[in-house]
Amino acid sequence: MCSQSVELELLSSTHAVLYKLAQWCLIINGRVSRTLGQTKVWQQQYKTLDTGYFPQKGSSTIPRSFNNTSETIKF
């Protein structure tokens, strides 16, 4: 009878560790996917900068998604 309770305790502690690991994986995965999603948004917004294309010489206004402002770049 004693060995059964020790076995059950070991099983429950293993389950707790696996559960914690699963939680950490979900948290890390969520952060990574959010970061990758934000990077994709930035790549789409700054695509004109990557190709070097600007509509006309002078200045260009680039939107910022994180604080809803825009920045004017002179060139």
C-alpha positions as CSV (number, residue, x, y, z in Angstrom):
1,M,0.0,0.0,0.0
2,C,2.9,2.3,0.8
3,S,4.5,1.9,-2.6
4,Q,1.3,2.8,-4.3
5,S,1.0,6.2,-2.6
6,V,4.7,7.0,-3.4
7,E,4.1,6.0,-7.0
8,L,1.0,8.2,-7.2
9,E,2.9,11.1,-5.7
10,L,5.7,10.7,-8.2
11,L,3.1,10.5,-11.0
12,S,1.4,13.7,-9.9
13,S,4.7,15.6,-9.5
14,T,5.7,14.5,-13.0
15,H,2.4,15.6,-14.3
16,A,2.8,19.0,-12.6
17,V,6.3,19.4,-14.2
18,L,4.9,18.5,-17.7
19,Y,2.0,20.9,-17.2
20,K,4.4,23.7,-16.3
21,L,6.6,23.0,-19.3
22,A,3.6,23.0,-21.6
23,Q,2.5,26.4,-20.1
24,W,6.0,27.9,-20.7
25,C,6.0,26.6,-24.3
26,L,2.7,28.2,-24.9
27,I,3.9,31.5,-23.4
28,I,7.1,31.5,-25.4
29,N,5.3,30.4,-28.6
30,G,2.8,33.3,-28.1
31,R,5.6,35.9,-27.7
32,V,7.5,34.6,-30.7
33,S,4.4,34.6,-32.9
34,R,3.4,38.1,-31.7
35,T,7.0,39.3,-32.5
36,L,7.0,37.7,-35.9
37,G,3.5,39.2,-36.6
38,Q,4.7,42.7,-35.7
39,T,7.8,42.2,-37.9
40,K,5.6,41.3,-40.8
41,V,3.5,44.5,-40.2
42,W,6.7,46.6,-40.2
43,Q,7.9,44.9,-43.4
44,Q,4.7,45.7,-45.2
45,Q,4.7,49.3,-43.9
46,Y,8.4,50.0,-44.9
47,K,8.3,48.1,-48.2
48,T,8.8,51.4,-50.0
49,L,12.0,51.9,-48.0
50,D,13.3,48.5,-48.8
51,T,12.9,49.0,-52.6
52,G,14.2,52.5,-52.4
53,Y,11.1,53.8,-54.1
54,F,9.6,57.2,-53.1
55,P,6.8,58.9,-55.0
56,Q,8.7,62.1,-55.3
57,K,11.8,63.8,-54.0
58,G,11.5,65.9,-50.9
59,S,9.9,64.0,-48.0
60,S,7.9,61.0,-47.3
61,T,5.5,60.2,-44.4
62,I,5.8,56.8,-42.9
63,P,3.0,55.5,-40.5
64,R,3.9,54.0,-37.2
65,S,1.5,51.3,-36.0
66,F,2.5,51.2,-32.3
67,N,1.6,54.7,-31.3
68,N,-0.6,55.9,-34.3
69,T,1.7,58.7,-35.3
70,S,3.7,59.3,-38.5
71,E,7.3,60.4,-39.1
72,T,8.4,62.6,-42.0
73,I,11.7,61.7,-43.5
74,K,13.5,64.4,-45.4
75,F,15.9,63.3,-48.2
